[in-house]
């Protein structure tokens, strides 16, 4: 019998939860890794082109990215 590949929907236990290192909260939103890294450079993120964020980290990311954008517009 051949082993079948694990479908995308069923992720291994280690890969569930928020992509932020040390955070086990349930992921809510998937975001491009580069964007999150840009907004929150201090966080350790899981590998991958897109990262899943829990509600708290997503909110943090939104706030941080908005501030970054505003700074950009001001030319800072
Ligand atoms: Zn989190």
PDB file of the backbone (N, CA, C, O) and the ligand in Angstrom, with CONECT records:
HET     ZN  A 101       1
ATOM      1  N   UNK A   1       0.841  -1.209   0.000  1.00  0.00           N
ATOM      2  CA  UNK A   1       0.000   0.000   0.000  1.00  0.00           C
ATOM      3  C   UNK A   1       0.875   1.258   0.000  1.00  0.00           C
ATOM      4  O   UNK A   1       1.858   1.354   0.735  1.00  0.00           O
ATOM      5  N   UNK A   2       0.499   2.193  -0.824  1.00  0.00           N
ATOM      6  CA  UNK A   2       1.302   3.412  -0.889  1.00  0.00           C
ATOM      7  C   UNK A   2       0.837   4.450   0.120  1.00  0.00           C
ATOM      8  O   UNK A   2      -0.348   4.567   0.434  1.00  0.00           O
ATOM      9  N   UNK A   3       1.779   5.168   0.594  1.00  0.00           N
ATOM     10  CA  UNK A   3       1.411   6.258   1.520  1.00  0.00           C
ATOM     11  C   UNK A   3       0.973   7.473   0.715  1.00  0.00           C
ATOM     12  O   UNK A   3       1.625   7.870  -0.251  1.00  0.00           O
ATOM     13  N   UNK A   4      -0.115   8.036   1.125  1.00  0.00           N
ATOM     14  CA  UNK A   4      -0.616   9.219   0.421  1.00  0.00           C
ATOM     15  C   UNK A   4      -0.073  10.486   1.078  1.00  0.00           C
ATOM     16  O   UNK A   4       0.188  10.534   2.280  1.00  0.00           O
ATOM     17  N   UNK A   5       0.084  11.494   0.249  1.00  0.00           N
ATOM     18  CA  UNK A   5       0.550  12.764   0.795  1.00  0.00           C
ATOM     19  C   UNK A   5      -0.536  13.402   1.644  1.00  0.00           C
ATOM     20  O   UNK A   5      -1.728  13.269   1.367  1.00  0.00           O
ATOM     21  N   UNK A   6      -0.102  14.087   2.670  1.00  0.00           N
ATOM     22  CA  UNK A   6      -1.061  14.753   3.543  1.00  0.00           C
ATOM     23  C   UNK A   6      -1.648  15.958   2.811  1.00  0.00           C
ATOM     24  O   UNK A   6      -0.908  16.815   2.329  1.00  0.00           O
ATOM     25  N   UNK A   7      -2.962  16.022   2.729  1.00  0.00           N
ATOM     26  CA  UNK A   7      -3.582  17.181   2.074  1.00  0.00           C
ATOM     27  C   UNK A   7      -3.263  18.481   2.807  1.00  0.00           C
ATOM     28  O   UNK A   7      -2.932  18.486   3.993  1.00  0.00           O
ATOM     29  N   UNK A   8      -3.375  19.592   2.058  1.00  0.00           N
ATOM     30  CA  UNK A   8      -3.037  20.895   2.614  1.00  0.00           C
ATOM     31  C   UNK A   8      -3.824  21.228   3.868  1.00  0.00           C
ATOM     32  O   UNK A   8      -3.306  21.836   4.804  1.00  0.00           O
ATOM     33  N   UNK A   9      -5.075  20.823   3.869  1.00  0.00           N
ATOM     34  CA  UNK A   9      -5.945  21.216   4.973  1.00  0.00           C
ATOM     35  C   UNK A   9      -5.500  20.596   6.293  1.00  0.00           C
ATOM     36  O   UNK A   9      -5.689  21.174   7.364  1.00  0.00           O
ATOM     37  N   UNK A  10      -4.907  19.414   6.196  1.00  0.00           N
ATOM     38  CA  UNK A  10      -4.473  18.744   7.414  1.00  0.00           C
ATOM     39  C   UNK A  10      -2.992  19.012   7.636  1.00  0.00           C
ATOM     40  O   UNK A  10      -2.136  18.318   7.086  1.00  0.00           O
ATOM     41  N   UNK A  11      -2.704  19.999   8.427  1.00  0.00           N
ATOM     42  CA  UNK A  11      -1.321  20.346   8.685  1.00  0.00           C
ATOM     43  C   UNK A  11      -0.813  19.601   9.904  1.00  0.00           C
ATOM     44  O   UNK A  11      -1.588  19.310  10.815  1.00  0.00           O
ATOM     45  N   UNK A  12       0.459  19.290   9.937  1.00  0.00           N
ATOM     46  CA  UNK A  12       1.015  18.621  11.113  1.00  0.00           C
ATOM     47  C   UNK A  12       0.856  19.468  12.361  1.00  0.00           C
ATOM     48  O   UNK A  12       0.741  20.691  12.282  1.00  0.00           O
ATOM     49  N   UNK A  13       0.851  18.825  13.493  1.00  0.00           N
ATOM     50  CA  UNK A  13       0.592  19.529  14.750  1.00  0.00           C
ATOM     51  C   UNK A  13       1.554  20.689  14.953  1.00  0.00           C
ATOM     52  O   UNK A  13       1.177  21.732  15.487  1.00  0.00           O
ATOM     53  N   UNK A  14       2.780  20.506  14.532  1.00  0.00           N
ATOM     54  CA  UNK A  14       3.790  21.538  14.759  1.00  0.00           C
ATOM     55  C   UNK A  14       3.507  22.791  13.942  1.00  0.00           C
ATOM     56  O   UNK A  14       3.958  23.883  14.286  1.00  0.00           O
ATOM     57  N   UNK A  15       2.760  22.625  12.864  1.00  0.00           N
ATOM     58  CA  UNK A  15       2.540  23.758  11.976  1.00  0.00           C
ATOM     59  C   UNK A  15       1.209  24.455  12.229  1.00  0.00           C
ATOM     60  O   UNK A  15       0.911  25.476  11.609  1.00  0.00           O
ATOM     61  N   UNK A  16       0.421  23.911  13.126  1.00  0.00           N
ATOM     62  CA  UNK A  16      -0.812  24.613  13.444  1.00  0.00           C
ATOM     63  C   UNK A  16      -0.498  25.762  14.388  1.00  0.00           C
ATOM     64  O   UNK A  16       0.636  25.906  14.844  1.00  0.00           O
ATOM     65  N   UNK A  17      -1.473  26.555  14.673  1.00  0.00           N
ATOM     66  CA  UNK A  17      -1.242  27.676  15.558  1.00  0.00           C
ATOM     67  C   UNK A  17      -0.615  28.847  14.835  1.00  0.00           C
ATOM     68  O   UNK A  17      -0.241  28.761  13.665  1.00  0.00           O
ATOM     69  N   UNK A  18      -0.512  29.940  15.561  1.00  0.00           N
ATOM     70  CA  UNK A  18       0.036  31.184  15.037  1.00  0.00           C
ATOM     71  C   UNK A  18       1.481  30.981  14.572  1.00  0.00           C
ATOM     72  O   UNK A  18       2.234  30.199  15.152  1.00  0.00           O
ATOM     73  N   UNK A  19       1.847  31.711  13.505  1.00  0.00           N
ATOM     74  CA  UNK A  19       3.183  31.549  12.925  1.00  0.00           C
ATOM     75  C   UNK A  19       4.256  32.239  13.751  1.00  0.00           C
ATOM     76  O   UNK A  19       5.449  32.052  13.509  1.00  0.00           O
ATOM     77  N   UNK A  20       3.839  33.028  14.717  1.00  0.00           N
ATOM     78  CA  UNK A  20       4.812  33.718  15.554  1.00  0.00           C
ATOM     79  C   UNK A  20       5.430  32.744  16.549  1.00  0.00           C
ATOM     80  O   UNK A  20       4.728  31.997  17.231  1.00  0.00           O
ATOM     81  N   UNK A  21       6.727  32.767  16.616  1.00  0.00           N
ATOM     82  CA  UNK A  21       7.452  31.878  17.510  1.00  0.00           C
ATOM     83  C   UNK A  21       6.985  32.053  18.950  1.00  0.00           C
ATOM     84  O   UNK A  21       6.925  33.169  19.467  1.00  0.00           O
ATOM     85  N   UNK A  22       6.657  30.937  19.584  1.00  0.00           N
ATOM     86  CA  UNK A  22       6.257  31.004  20.980  1.00  0.00           C
ATOM     87  C   UNK A  22       4.784  31.295  21.196  1.00  0.00           C
ATOM     88  O   UNK A  22       4.335  31.402  22.337  1.00  0.00           O
ATOM     89  N   UNK A  23       4.018  31.426  20.101  1.00  0.00           N
ATOM     90  CA  UNK A  23       2.602  31.711  20.225  1.00  0.00           C
ATOM     91  C   UNK A  23       1.799  30.523  19.713  1.00  0.00           C
ATOM     92  O   UNK A  23       1.980  30.096  18.573  1.00  0.00           O
ATOM     93  N   UNK A  24       0.921  29.994  20.542  1.00  0.00           N
ATOM     94  CA  UNK A  24       0.151  28.807  20.180  1.00  0.00           C
ATOM     95  C   UNK A  24      -1.307  29.116  19.898  1.00  0.00           C
ATOM     96  O   UNK A  24      -2.121  28.202  19.777  1.00  0.00           O
ATOM     97  N   UNK A  25      -1.643  30.378  19.794  1.00  0.00           N
ATOM     98  CA  UNK A  25      -3.029  30.741  19.560  1.00  0.00           C
ATOM     99  C   UNK A  25      -3.511  30.262  18.193  1.00  0.00           C
ATOM    100  O   UNK A  25      -2.719  30.031  17.279  1.00  0.00           O
ATOM    101  N   UNK A  26      -4.787  30.125  18.082  1.00  0.00           N
ATOM    102  CA  UNK A  26      -5.375  29.655  16.842  1.00  0.00           C
ATOM    103  C   UNK A  26      -5.229  30.715  15.753  1.00  0.00           C
ATOM    104  O   UNK A  26      -5.596  31.871  15.967  1.00  0.00           O
ATOM    105  N   UNK A  27      -4.698  30.338  14.586  1.00  0.00           N
ATOM    106  CA  UNK A  27      -4.508  31.312  13.515  1.00  0.00           C
ATOM    107  C   UNK A  27      -5.834  31.772  12.910  1.00  0.00           C
ATOM    108  O   UNK A  27      -6.757  30.975  12.745  1.00  0.00           O
ATOM    109  N   UNK A  28      -5.919  33.037  12.589  1.00  0.00           N
ATOM    110  CA  UNK A  28      -7.126  33.610  12.019  1.00  0.00           C
ATOM    111  C   UNK A  28      -6.908  34.083  10.593  1.00  0.00           C
ATOM    112  O   UNK A  28      -7.751  33.880   9.720  1.00  0.00           O
ATOM    113  N   UNK A  29      -5.771  34.714  10.371  1.00  0.00           N
ATOM    114  CA  UNK A  29      -5.519  35.321   9.069  1.00  0.00           C
ATOM    115  C   UNK A  29      -4.174  34.890   8.519  1.00  0.00           C
ATOM    116  O   UNK A  29      -3.198  34.726   9.251  1.00  0.00           O
ATOM    117  N   UNK A  30      -4.151  34.711   7.195  1.00  0.00           N
ATOM    118  CA  UNK A  30      -2.909  34.415   6.517  1.00  0.00           C
ATOM    119  C   UNK A  30      -2.421  35.681   5.809  1.00  0.00           C
ATOM    120  O   UNK A  30      -3.180  36.345   5.103  1.00  0.00           O
ATOM    121  N   UNK A  31      -1.168  35.993   6.007  1.00  0.00           N
ATOM    122  CA  UNK A  31      -0.608  37.203   5.423  1.00  0.00           C
ATOM    123  C   UNK A  31       0.722  36.896   4.751  1.00  0.00           C
ATOM    124  O   UNK A  31       1.405  35.943   5.124  1.00  0.00           O
ATOM    125  N   UNK A  32       1.093  37.711   3.748  1.00  0.00           N
ATOM    126  CA  UNK A  32       2.418  37.524   3.136  1.00  0.00           C
ATOM    127  C   UNK A  32       3.506  37.726   4.182  1.00  0.00           C
ATOM    128  O   UNK A  32       3.494  38.696   4.940  1.00  0.00           O
ATOM    129  N   UNK A  33       4.435  36.796   4.205  1.00  0.00           N
ATOM    130  CA  UNK A  33       5.485  36.827   5.210  1.00  0.00           C
ATOM    131  C   UNK A  33       6.266  38.143   5.173  1.00  0.00           C
ATOM    132  O   UNK A  33       6.583  38.715   6.216  1.00  0.00           O
ATOM    133  N   UNK A  34       6.572  38.617   3.962  1.00  0.00           N
ATOM    134  CA  UNK A  34       7.397  39.815   3.832  1.00  0.00           C
ATOM    135  C   UNK A  34       6.719  41.026   4.465  1.00  0.00           C
ATOM    136  O   UNK A  34       7.366  41.868   5.088  1.00  0.00           O
ATOM    137  N   UNK A  35       5.403  41.094   4.290  1.00  0.00           N
ATOM    138  CA  UNK A  35       4.649  42.221   4.855  1.00  0.00           C
ATOM    139  C   UNK A  35       4.706  42.218   6.370  1.00  0.00           C
ATOM    140  O   UNK A  35       4.923  43.246   7.011  1.00  0.00           O
ATOM    141  N   UNK A  36       4.502  41.025   6.926  1.00  0.00           N
ATOM    142  CA  UNK A  36       4.503  40.899   8.382  1.00  0.00           C
ATOM    143  C   UNK A  36       5.885  41.208   8.931  1.00  0.00           C
ATOM    144  O   UNK A  36       6.037  41.870   9.958  1.00  0.00           O
ATOM    145  N   UNK A  37       6.881  40.714   8.223  1.00  0.00           N
ATOM    146  CA  UNK A  37       8.257  40.931   8.648  1.00  0.00           C
ATOM    147  C   UNK A  37       8.591  42.422   8.627  1.00  0.00           C
ATOM    148  O   UNK A  37       9.313  42.930   9.485  1.00  0.00           O
ATOM    149  N   UNK A  38       8.053  43.094   7.637  1.00  0.00           N
ATOM    150  CA  UNK A  38       8.304  44.525   7.496  1.00  0.00           C
ATOM    151  C   UNK A  38       7.639  45.305   8.631  1.00  0.00           C
ATOM    152  O   UNK A  38       8.217  46.237   9.190  1.00  0.00           O
ATOM    153  N   UNK A  39       6.413  44.901   8.955  1.00  0.00           N
ATOM    154  CA  UNK A  39       5.655  45.617   9.981  1.00  0.00           C
ATOM    155  C   UNK A  39       6.150  45.278  11.386  1.00  0.00           C
ATOM    156  O   UNK A  39       6.220  46.141  12.261  1.00  0.00           O
ATOM    157  N   UNK A  40       6.489  44.009  11.582  1.00  0.00           N
ATOM    158  CA  UNK A  40       6.914  43.565  12.907  1.00  0.00           C
ATOM    159  C   UNK A  40       8.254  42.835  12.816  1.00  0.00           C
ATOM    160  O   UNK A  40       8.308  41.612  12.944  1.00  0.00           O
ATOM    161  N   UNK A  41       9.315  43.576  12.598  1.00  0.00           N
ATOM    162  CA  UNK A  41      10.626  42.945  12.371  1.00  0.00           C
ATOM    163  C   UNK A  41      11.175  42.214  13.591  1.00  0.00           C
ATOM    164  O   UNK A  41      12.100  41.411  13.470  1.00  0.00           O
ATOM    165  N   UNK A  42      10.620  42.482  14.743  1.00  0.00           N
ATOM    166  CA  UNK A  42      11.140  41.857  15.961  1.00  0.00           C
ATOM    167  C   UNK A  42      10.622  40.446  16.175  1.00  0.00           C
ATOM    168  O   UNK A  42      11.175  39.695  16.979  1.00  0.00           O
ATOM    169  N   UNK A  43       9.564  40.079  15.459  1.00  0.00           N
ATOM    170  CA  UNK A  43       8.964  38.772  15.687  1.00  0.00           C
ATOM    171  C   UNK A  43       9.696  37.677  14.933  1.00  0.00           C
ATOM    172  O   UNK A  43      10.181  37.886  13.821  1.00  0.00           O
ATOM    173  N   UNK A  44       9.768  36.501  15.557  1.00  0.00           N
ATOM    174  CA  UNK A  44      10.294  35.320  14.869  1.00  0.00           C
ATOM    175  C   UNK A  44       9.131  34.626  14.187  1.00  0.00           C
ATOM    176  O   UNK A  44       8.191  34.180  14.846  1.00  0.00           O
ATOM    177  N   UNK A  45       9.195  34.535  12.858  1.00  0.00           N
ATOM    178  CA  UNK A  45       8.080  33.961  12.110  1.00  0.00           C
ATOM    179  C   UNK A  45       8.426  32.593  11.558  1.00  0.00           C
ATOM    180  O   UNK A  45       9.587  32.292  11.282  1.00  0.00           O
ATOM    181  N   UNK A  46       7.407  31.777  11.403  1.00  0.00           N
ATOM    182  CA  UNK A  46       7.597  30.479  10.786  1.00  0.00           C
ATOM    183  C   UNK A  46       7.951  30.659   9.313  1.00  0.00           C
ATOM    184  O   UNK A  46       7.678  31.703   8.721  1.00  0.00           O
ATOM    185  N   UNK A  47       8.558  29.637   8.735  1.00  0.00           N
ATOM    186  CA  UNK A  47       8.950  29.711   7.340  1.00  0.00           C
ATOM    187  C   UNK A  47       7.726  29.652   6.433  1.00  0.00           C
ATOM    188  O   UNK A  47       6.640  29.255   6.854  1.00  0.00           O
ATOM    189  N   UNK A  48       7.921  30.052   5.192  1.00  0.00           N
ATOM    190  CA  UNK A  48       6.820  29.997   4.243  1.00  0.00           C
ATOM    191  C   UNK A  48       6.550  31.361   3.644  1.00  0.00           C
ATOM    192  O   UNK A  48       6.884  32.390   4.230  1.00  0.00           O
ATOM    193  N   UNK A  49       5.934  31.357   2.457  1.00  0.00           N
ATOM    194  CA  UNK A  49       5.648  32.627   1.797  1.00  0.00           C
ATOM    195  C   UNK A  49       4.517  33.366   2.489  1.00  0.00           C
ATOM    196  O   UNK A  49       4.492  34.596   2.530  1.00  0.00           O
ATOM    197  N   UNK A  50       3.584  32.601   3.030  1.00  0.00           N
ATOM    198  CA  UNK A  50       2.498  33.207   3.794  1.00  0.00           C
ATOM    199  C   UNK A  50       2.532  32.677   5.218  1.00  0.00           C
ATOM    200  O   UNK A  50       2.841  31.509   5.453  1.00  0.00           O
ATOM    201  N   UNK A  51       2.217  33.531   6.144  1.00  0.00           N
ATOM    202  CA  UNK A  51       2.210  33.120   7.541  1.00  0.00           C
ATOM    203  C   UNK A  51       0.825  33.330   8.124  1.00  0.00           C
ATOM    204  O   UNK A  51       0.102  34.249   7.740  1.00  0.00           O
ATOM    205  N   UNK A  52       0.476  32.468   9.050  1.00  0.00           N
ATOM    206  CA  UNK A  52      -0.830  32.577   9.690  1.00  0.00           C
ATOM    207  C   UNK A  52      -0.679  33.272  11.029  1.00  0.00           C
ATOM    208  O   UNK A  52       0.173  32.919  11.845  1.00  0.00           O
ATOM    209  N   UNK A  53      -1.516  34.255  11.232  1.00  0.00           N
ATOM    210  CA  UNK A  53      -1.448  35.013  12.480  1.00  0.00           C
ATOM    211  C   UNK A  53      -2.700  34.805  13.307  1.00  0.00           C
ATOM    212  O   UNK A  53      -3.801  34.697  12.767  1.00  0.00           O
ATOM    213  N   UNK A  54      -2.530  34.748  14.615  1.00  0.00           N
ATOM    214  CA  UNK A  54      -3.679  34.706  15.498  1.00  0.00           C
ATOM    215  C   UNK A  54      -4.304  36.102  15.549  1.00  0.00           C
ATOM    216  O   UNK A  54      -3.763  37.064  15.004  1.00  0.00           O
ATOM    217  N   UNK A  55      -5.443  36.185  16.210  1.00  0.00           N
ATOM    218  CA  UNK A  55      -6.163  37.458  16.220  1.00  0.00           C
ATOM    219  C   UNK A  55      -5.314  38.577  16.833  1.00  0.00           C
ATOM    220  O   UNK A  55      -5.280  39.696  16.322  1.00  0.00           O
ATOM    221  N   UNK A  56      -4.637  38.259  17.922  1.00  0.00           N
ATOM    222  CA  UNK A  56      -3.833  39.275  18.600  1.00  0.00           C
ATOM    223  C   UNK A  56      -2.688  39.761  17.725  1.00  0.00           C
ATOM    224  O   UNK A  56      -2.449  40.963  17.603  1.00  0.00           O
ATOM    225  N   UNK A  57      -1.988  38.816  17.124  1.00  0.00           N
ATOM    226  CA  UNK A  57      -0.840  39.206  16.308  1.00  0.00           C
ATOM    227  C   UNK A  57      -1.278  39.858  15.007  1.00  0.00           C
ATOM    228  O   UNK A  57      -0.582  40.719  14.469  1.00  0.00           O
ATOM    229  N   UNK A  58      -2.435  39.443  14.505  1.00  0.00           N
ATOM    230  CA  UNK A  58      -2.956  40.087  13.297  1.00  0.00           C
ATOM    231  C   UNK A  58      -3.286  41.544  13.584  1.00  0.00           C
ATOM    232  O   UNK A  58      -3.011  42.428  12.772  1.00  0.00           O
ATOM    233  N   UNK A  59      -3.877  41.783  14.745  1.00  0.00           N
ATOM    234  CA  UNK A  59      -4.209  43.154  15.121  1.00  0.00           C
ATOM    235  C   UNK A  59      -2.928  43.979  15.273  1.00  0.00           C
ATOM    236  O   UNK A  59      -2.845  45.126  14.834  1.00  0.00           O
ATOM    237  N   UNK A  60      -1.942  43.359  15.904  1.00  0.00           N
ATOM    238  CA  UNK A  60      -0.661  44.031  16.093  1.00  0.00           C
ATOM    239  C   UNK A  60      -0.033  44.363  14.739  1.00  0.00           C
ATOM    240  O   UNK A  60       0.518  45.444  14.529  1.00  0.00           O
ATOM    241  N   UNK A  61      -0.135  43.410  13.846  1.00  0.00           N
ATOM    242  CA  UNK A  61       0.419  43.587  12.504  1.00  0.00           C
ATOM    243  C   UNK A  61      -0.290  44.717  11.764  1.00  0.00           C
ATOM    244  O   UNK A  61       0.346  45.559  11.130  1.00  0.00           O
ATOM    245  N   UNK A  62      -1.621  44.720  11.856  1.00  0.00           N
ATOM    246  CA  UNK A  62      -2.396  45.773  11.198  1.00  0.00           C
ATOM    247  C   UNK A  62      -1.998  47.148  11.708  1.00  0.00           C
ATOM    248  O   UNK A  62      -1.808  48.089  10.937  1.00  0.00           O
ATOM    249  N   UNK A  63      -1.877  47.241  13.022  1.00  0.00           N
ATOM    250  CA  UNK A  63      -1.538  48.527  13.607  1.00  0.00           C
ATOM    251  C   UNK A  63      -0.132  48.960  13.168  1.00  0.00           C
ATOM    252  O   UNK A  63       0.099  50.112  12.802  1.00  0.00           O
ATOM    253  N   UNK A  64       0.785  48.010  13.218  1.00  0.00           N
ATOM    254  CA  UNK A  64       2.167  48.329  12.865  1.00  0.00           C
ATOM    255  C   UNK A  64       2.289  48.705  11.397  1.00  0.00           C
ATOM    256  O   UNK A  64       3.007  49.644  11.054  1.00  0.00           O
ATOM    257  N   UNK A  65       1.593  47.980  10.530  1.00  0.00           N
ATOM    258  CA  UNK A  65       1.710  48.259   9.104  1.00  0.00           C
ATOM    259  C   UNK A  65       1.076  49.599   8.765  1.00  0.00           C
ATOM    260  O   UNK A  65       1.542  50.308   7.874  1.00  0.00           O
ATOM    261  N   UNK A  66       0.006  49.942   9.485  1.00  0.00           N
ATOM    262  CA  UNK A  66      -0.622  51.229   9.234  1.00  0.00           C
ATOM    263  C   UNK A  66       0.343  52.361   9.600  1.00  0.00           C
ATOM    264  O   UNK A  66       0.444  53.366   8.896  1.00  0.00           O
ATOM    265  N   UNK A  67       1.047  52.173  10.716  1.00  0.00           N
ATOM    266  CA  UNK A  67       2.001  53.197  11.124  1.00  0.00           C
ATOM    267  C   UNK A  67       3.151  53.301  10.138  1.00  0.00           C
ATOM    268  O   UNK A  67       3.631  54.394   9.839  1.00  0.00           O
ATOM    269  N   UNK A  68       3.584  52.164   9.641  1.00  0.00           N
ATOM    270  CA  UNK A  68       4.663  52.167   8.654  1.00  0.00           C
ATOM    271  C   UNK A  68       4.238  52.927   7.415  1.00  0.00           C
ATOM    272  O   UNK A  68       4.995  53.723   6.860  1.00  0.00           O
ATOM    273  N   UNK A  69       2.996  52.663   6.988  1.00  0.00           N
ATOM    274  CA  UNK A  69       2.508  53.315   5.792  1.00  0.00           C
ATOM    275  C   UNK A  69       2.438  54.832   5.981  1.00  0.00           C
ATOM    276  O   UNK A  69       2.777  55.607   5.086  1.00  0.00           O
ATOM    277  N   UNK A  70       1.983  55.230   7.183  1.00  0.00           N
ATOM    278  CA  UNK A  70       1.860  56.651   7.438  1.00  0.00           C
ATOM    279  C   UNK A  70       3.245  57.307   7.415  1.00  0.00           C
ATOM    280  O   UNK A  70       3.414  58.404   6.885  1.00  0.00           O
ATOM    281  N   UNK A  71       4.215  56.628   7.990  1.00  0.00           N
ATOM    282  CA  UNK A  71       5.572  57.156   7.975  1.00  0.00           C
ATOM    283  C   UNK A  71       6.084  57.280   6.549  1.00  0.00           C
ATOM    284  O   UNK A  71       6.767  58.242   6.198  1.00  0.00           O
ATOM    285  N   UNK A  72       5.745  56.295   5.739  1.00  0.00           N
ATOM    286  CA  UNK A  72       6.164  56.325   4.342  1.00  0.00           C
ATOM    287  C   UNK A  72       5.630  57.561   3.648  1.00  0.00           C
ATOM    288  O   UNK A  72       6.333  58.247   2.907  1.00  0.00           O
ATOM    289  N   UNK A  73       4.354  57.820   3.918  1.00  0.00           N
ATOM    290  CA  UNK A  73       3.713  58.934   3.246  1.00  0.00           C
ATOM    291  C   UNK A  73       4.315  60.267   3.685  1.00  0.00           C
ATOM    292  O   UNK A  73       4.368  61.225   2.913  1.00  0.00           O
ATOM    293  N   UNK A  74       4.767  60.310   4.934  1.00  0.00           N
ATOM    294  CA  UNK A  74       5.371  61.527   5.437  1.00  0.00           C
ATOM    295  C   UNK A  74       6.809  61.678   4.963  1.00  0.00           C
ATOM    296  O   UNK A  74       7.441  62.709   5.193  1.00  0.00           O
ATOM    297  N   UNK A  75       7.310  60.671   4.317  1.00  0.00           N
ATOM    298  CA  UNK A  75       8.660  60.738   3.784  1.00  0.00           C
ATOM    299  C   UNK A  75       9.726  60.386   4.828  1.00  0.00           C
ATOM    300  O   UNK A  75      10.917  60.620   4.625  1.00  0.00           O
ATOM    301  N   UNK A  76       9.270  59.821   5.943  1.00  0.00           N
ATOM    302  CA  UNK A  76      10.226  59.477   6.980  1.00  0.00           C
ATOM    303  C   UNK A  76      10.758  58.094   6.745  1.00  0.00           C
ATOM    304  O   UNK A  76      11.586  57.612   7.518  1.00  0.00           O
TER     305      UNK A  76
HETATM  306 ZN    ZN A 101       0.068  34.837  17.736  1.00  0.00          ZN
END
